[in-house]
Amino acid sequence: KQEVTQIPAALSVPEGENLVLNCSFTDSAIYNLQWFRQDPGKGLTSLLLIQSSQREQTSGRLNASLDKSSGRSTLYIAASQPGDSATYLCAVRGAQKLVFGQGTRLTINP
Amino acid sequence: SQTIHQWPATLVQPVGSPLSLECTVEGTSNPNLYWYRQAAGRGLQLLFYSIGIGQISSEVPQNLSASRPQDRQFILSSKKLLLSDSGFYLCAWSEGLAGGPTSTDTQYFGPGTRLTVL
């Protein structure tokens, strides 16, 4: 059974800092890994999707990496802004479904 | 462009009452559809998914059921709600016939329904 863990559960940093969010998974037989953003009381917004054959994906100030063999992914956020405050979820896709981590709640302080 | 709708946005129901949550998708055809629940302090849990009309797969045994009466409509129901059914319910869709390591099957989520059972 696939298990996804995100550490830390919460993170608070000053504006302008670069930061890394971590995601680990127990079963390396995945099709892809996604990073999502969730604002309080809202649905999820897909940020980046990395296929199992890829090592990283970039979108603007976001960069996600995938090391399938070690069961790890990181989301790097450059030059953080208060608008980046949200909960960030990673999810790995198996045969038919996504398995989600519990998320990292990120707060960027002005 | 594709959009996904959920209603109602919030719902407060007494224990033992019935439930019907609706999700509709626009701008695509034959999507894969999903119902998730996000309970306080817990991650997203997949409840049901559907790859076509009338085709429903249940992920966990529970007090809920799902139906897909039309291609782009997905309904979550219960005959009698329990306190433990409280949570944030999210509907999602992905491109139909997607699968395998080369698919770009990003899931797109609706705005969610906050259900409180008292």
HADDOCK unambig.tbl for C-alpha pairs under 7 A between the chains (distance, minus, plus):
assign (segid A and resid 31 and name CA) (segid B and resid 100 and name CA) 6.41 0.50 0.50
assign (segid A and resid 31 and name CA) (segid B and resid 101 and name CA) 4.61 0.50 0.50
assign (segid A and resid 32 and name CA) (segid B and resid 101 and name CA) 6.90 0.50 0.50
assign (segid A and resid 42 and name CA) (segid B and resid 111 and name CA) 5.42 0.50 0.50
assign (segid A and resid 42 and name CA) (segid B and resid 112 and name CA) 6.43 0.50 0.50
assign (segid A and resid 43 and name CA) (segid B and resid 90 and name CA) 6.81 0.50 0.50
assign (segid A and resid 43 and name CA) (segid B and resid 109 and name CA) 5.85 0.50 0.50
assign (segid A and resid 43 and name CA) (segid B and resid 110 and name CA) 5.64 0.50 0.50
assign (segid A and resid 43 and name CA) (segid B and resid 111 and name CA) 4.38 0.50 0.50
assign (segid A and resid 43 and name CA) (segid B and resid 112 and name CA) 5.58 0.50 0.50
assign (segid A and resid 44 and name CA) (segid B and resid 109 and name CA) 5.54 0.50 0.50
assign (segid A and resid 45 and name CA) (segid B and resid 109 and name CA) 6.85 0.50 0.50
assign (segid A and resid 46 and name CA) (segid B and resid 108 and name CA) 6.95 0.50 0.50
assign (segid A and resid 51 and name CA) (segid B and resid 101 and name CA) 6.63 0.50 0.50
assign (segid A and resid 51 and name CA) (segid B and resid 102 and name CA) 7.00 0.50 0.50
assign (segid A and resid 52 and name CA) (segid B and resid 101 and name CA) 6.44 0.50 0.50
assign (segid A and resid 100 and name CA) (segid B and resid 43 and name CA) 6.38 0.50 0.50
assign (segid A and resid 100 and name CA) (segid B and resid 44 and name CA) 6.01 0.50 0.50
assign (segid A and resid 101 and name CA) (segid B and resid 43 and name CA) 6.02 0.50 0.50
assign (segid A and resid 102 and name CA) (segid B and resid 42 and name CA) 6.14 0.50 0.50
assign (segid A and resid 102 and name CA) (segid B and resid 43 and name CA) 4.24 0.50 0.50
